[in-house]
C-alpha cells in the first residue's frame, strides 16, 4: 500500500467538489482499463455534499455513472425510506436523479426480517460481481468512506466484533455504544480497494486528525487506521484540520495534484 495522502480544502463544499472530480476520473480510468467499475458509497452525512455536486453536473456525467455498479459500505437497520438509511440517502440524492439502472444497485435491506440472511445474500452478490485482489478479496475501484470522531469507519466501531472479522463479507455488527446493530463491510473488503477516498469534515474530527497525524511515532489504534487499500486519499476541510500545528501541516499535508 502507498502511504495515505492528506489534503485540506477551505470548505466542505471544496472537499465535495474534489471528491466528485476524483470519482469521475477514476470511473473513466476503470472503464477504459477494465470495461467495468465498482464503486463503494459511504454512509453518514458527509456524502450529501458529494451527491449534491454530482447532481449539479448530472446530465454531463450520467452516461458514465450508469456504467458503474454501486454498493454501500454500511447500512443502518432501518427501512430504505427512513431518514437514517445510507442507501436511501444515496438513492434519493444521487442514484435516482442520475437514473442509475436498478441492476447496477447492490444494497442490503436494513429492514429485512432476517438480517444475517440479508448479509449473506449481499455478500454473495459482492463476491459474484467484483474482481478479486491478490488475497482473493472483492476489490472496489473507488471506495468512499467517512470517519467518526471515535475513529470508526463504515460501521466498524472500536471494540466491536466485525472489526476483527477476517472474512471478506457484509457482517451484522452489534454496536453497544449506540444500542443498535449495523450491517457493515469487514476490513478484508474495505482494505482491498484500489483507491479509498476518505471524506472528513467538521470540527468534531479535528482531535482525531491531529492525533493520527502525530509528529512522533505512535501505535495505530483506530479502526480507520486498519485500512490498507492500494491508495488512500484523505480529503479534509479546514475545520477537521483545525488542530494541526504548522509543523504537522508541513509534514503531512500535500496539494492534491502532487498526490498522483
Ligand atoms: C454511518 C457511516 C459512518 C460515517 C461516519 C462519519 O453509517 O454513519 O458510514 O462510518 O461515515 O460516522 O459520519 P459523518 O459523515 O456524518 O460525519
Boltz pocket constraint, residues with backbone or C-beta under 6 A from the ligand:
constraints:
  - pocket:
      binder: B
      contacts: [[A, 42], [A, 43], [A, 44], [A, 45], [A, 46], [A, 47], [A, 73], [A, 74], [A, 75], [A, 76], [A, 86], [A, 145], [A, 146], [A, 147], [A, 148], [A, 152], [A, 153], [A, 154], [A, 155], [A, 199], [A, 201]]
      max_distance: 6.0
